[in-house]
Amino acid sequence: MLNSRESSPTVGAVSYDASLLRKLNQLGPRYTSYPTADRFSEDFGPIDYLQAVANRRDMGARHALSLYVHIPFCDTICYYCACNKVVTRNLAKAELYLTYLKREISMQSALFQGMSQVEQLHFGGGTPTFLTDAQMTDLLEHLRKSFQFAPDGQGEYSIEVDPRTVTPERIVTLRRQGFNRLSLGVQDFDPVVQKAVNRIQPEEDTLRIIDAARYAGFRSVSIDLIYGLPKQNVISMAQTLNKVIAAAPDRIAIYNYAHMPHIFKPQRRIADADLPTPEAKIDMLFLCIKRLTSAGYVYIGMDHFAKPDDDLAIAQRQGRLHRNFQGYSTHAEADLVSCGVSAISAVGASYSQNEKTLDAYYQRLDQEILPIARGIKLSMDDLLRRLIIQRLMCDFELSLASIEIAHPIKFAEYFAAELTQLEMLAADGLLKLDDEWITVTMKGRLLIRNICMVFDRYLALGKSPLRYSKTV
């Protein structure tokens, strides 16, 4: 929890040391989980997941539940995209998918019957609004029959929306269907950048959807941006920020574009020569932080900003902030149950991921087996390091005594090698170390992934695949 040792994380005085950022900018995880998804194993299967759920049931306590539903379909392809998606205009594919998705939802709900109330729901993709109104209504009715949901005023029910695919009337319908938070993909308002990534999205279309969301009574509207896209520069980013600030969304996420065409085929349509230099990317990131904090947004961390009265900012001030596969979250104690192709669940001391292709996903469900392809059981060491990384990512400080109370270790002995590495980062001004606390400085918040990497045992073992993005 934040205390008097460090001010509330508005980062109004964030330090900018270009040479240091260049020196420390390296490939590294985003830590939406620990261990990270690349550590999952095919040795983990449905039986292991069932055991994880049984262990939660044996604990007796009721926990809040978070649901994630993956809708993989898009009718066009954005060249930067690294999501698991199916590009098609054939609505029949969605109809078939929903048949199987509802089967999985029923199987999952049977496991959690009487255990948990859903307090968080997120529809992601792909493009969730690829579904028709009727399909969405049917799917939501099935979810409500399968799980107990918290009232609208208590629950956080969000959906990702592509403004190119919806009308203001559709936004009103989504609110009536039960969603109370909206996330809009924008990426960049500059038409040259939009053309370069094959996502033509007029500014007025986006603003019309934001206005509709407010009219419909959505509690929160979030905008997603990306820095580091082809044809992007500091000037174009500044113009996009002007428009975003004028639109006044409740939350803003600004992601670092990771150019990995060797993994993601759509990115092969982006010419390397069109990409901004690493120095230009750093300039754009700092511009985003400076402009948004000056406009009154709280810098939550890494890539998230929120208005001071938003639930995300409040949760951080109260020490309740959590990080999961959707980024920063207000539901720290919730098990995450994810349904759909490639979706990742986090239940108890385990992570599990569904099959990544539709055919494999369908085949498992035809066999009446949960479509889990791989996962991992967390060891006591994994749980300890996960806790440390979570608190550093969310609070930017760590009480060493709190770790020793929760785990039977002496921090200075167990993490002797890690503390030696942290001393080097402290010498660079990224953090402060004493016998009681690790405190990340304003300068260090830009490189929080580097700090957390010190505690990643799997990286220390020399396992560092090329699927990671740069830390800045």
Protein Blocks (a to p, Z undefined) as FASTA:
>chain_A
ZZfkbccfkklmcccdfklmmmmgccddehlaccdfklpcfkbcfklmmmmmmmmmmnop
acddddddddfbdfbdcfkbccdcdddfbfklmmmmmmmmmmmmmmmmmmmgokaccfbd
cddedjfklpcfklmmmmmmmmmmmpccddfklpccdddddfklccfklmmmmmmnopab
dcddfkpacfklmmmnopacdfklmmmmmmmmmmnopabdcddddehiehiafklmmmmm
mmmmmnopabdcdddddddfklmmmlmmpcfklpccfklmmmmmmmmmmmmmmnopacfb
hjaccdfkbmklmmmmnopaccdfkopafblkbccddedehiacdehjbdcdddfbfklm
mmmmmnopafbfbdcdddfklmmmmmmmmmmmmnopacfklmmmmpccdfklmmmmmmmm
mmmmmmnopaccdfkbccddfklmmmmmmmmmmmmmklmnopacfkbccfZZ
